[in-house]
Amino acid sequence: MGSDDVVLLADEAIALGAVHAGLGAAYGYPGTPSTEILEYLIALYEKGRGPRAAWCANEKTAYEEALGASFAGKRALVTMKHVGLNVAADPFVNSALVAIKGGLVLAIADDPGMHSSQDEQDSRFYAQFAGVPCLEPTSQQEAYEMTREAFDLSERFQLPVMVRITTRLAHSRSGVKPREPRAENPLGKCADKAAWTLLPANGRRRYDRLCKIQGELEAWSAASAWNPVAAGAGAADFVVVTGGLGRNYYEENLGDLEARLGKGKLPARLHVGAYPLPEAKIRELAAGTKRILVIEEGSPFIERAIRGVLPSGVAVSGKLDGALPRIGELNPDNVRQAMGLPPRPAAPLAPPPLPGRPPQLCQGCPHADSYQAVAKALEGLPSTLVTADIGCYALGALPPFSVPEALVCMGASISMAVGAAEAGYENVVGFIGDSTFLHSGMTGLVDAVSREVAVTIVILDNSIVAMTGGQKTMLPSARIEEIVRGIGVEPAHVAVIDPSPSQAARNAELFRREIAHRGVSVVIARRECLEAIKAKKKSAARETAAKGACK
Ligand code: SF4
């Protein structure tokens, strides 16, 4: 490492790359494994050393705020995890039609293996669907470089550009060599109003432009240094296409492959780091071979696409034919197997007989008391159903609580409770966190109130976004009560409780009463997250120590 190099997570390398590209603003919604991108930028902003960076109510508002900054001529970054793009899909897809002014980059982190997510969807499909370029780094240095280039590309093609990473890269560190920063763009505006107002007539023209520019994107991708081809010596009976971290695992096994095939006799290989797919390069690579092995992290995106590109007679091998696992992450061992190499000798391990340790709510977590009180209130009632949402409290679906019966995506608990109640369930409870309520739960409550549906909604208000590392909830606790009343829940059926063990009997009684109410009830269970309390104590201790040092 050189003296100017910095050791960064790939998340942080994206953030630094954006700053050095002349970033004007950054927005996002926290979600593992993307959170550290904006954390890095917010820390810079708070120290007065970086542009505006802020968490937003949800991924859609984050994307739209970045879009507004781009409209104003500034380079803007928006960050989220893969499932967050489902929420931001509307502005993302439509922003491909406007004439992007200041570079607009979406940095998105996918989670193959579902370490902290409810699915492992692959964001490359979204980039293809919207018709925009996507860059996919395989190292921290590439994360830095590609983010810088993404802003240039965005302004060159007047399109948003996606930078996609996956969990292992997002959360691993390596040295990054930064380059000279670029200045921020001045404030500006697109001169062509019609290119930003997507009325049908304008939308048709803009969509025509998006379709026509695809050829230019393909030409750029074909020439991109991010899509390098390594010539092969023809000894192998296959050629290789790698994508994302698949490249690293392939390279990790090259020594053994070379030992098997003979020195310098490795298969030809294309690495895809820039999309749209460089189809001509793939066709050239495939000429004269009988089989292509595709090693890519995520869904079989490249693998499916090249089946339509190659002449018949070339077999495509990868996740669809079982050469690699269809779900979960790649690793050096499963890639090795797909390369036809024998397993590496493993040291025999005799693990001690440890008990299983499934994830659990923290000991003393306030959510545990809320679940127990609702479970008590539902005891003996007929026709009961409990929904929950995304957050720490999702763990209440596991033993010892096992209370929620359905949990699907951000904000769904209230709307699902409404649907179940209207389908005929009589005693329906929906759990949702304070932050998730503000993210996308409120609209479900609007539906419940507008149709006077008999549901009891429990807002678990712990004053923090606990699951993603303790970000501040967007609005103070007291406002949540005002919002609930403002939406129109009858004041007699809005209650704030203290979910503490000492209040267990009283809370269960209140839940029982509200569940019996044949309209909308909202119970706000308010007690601070234990991690938030710890963080406050630490920060107070740091402040005291700092004051002492100044004396
Ligand atoms: S971090 Fe906070 S909210 Fe999450 S389980 Fe622990 S105490 Fe509960």
Boltz pocket constraint, residues with backbone or C-beta under 6 A from the ligand:
constraints:
  - pocket:
      binder: B
      contacts: [[A, 360], [A, 361], [A, 362], [A, 364], [A, 365], [A, 366], [A, 367], [A, 392], [A, 393], [A, 462], [A, 466], [A, 467], [A, 528], [A, 529], [A, 530], [A, 531], [A, 532]]
      max_distance: 6.0
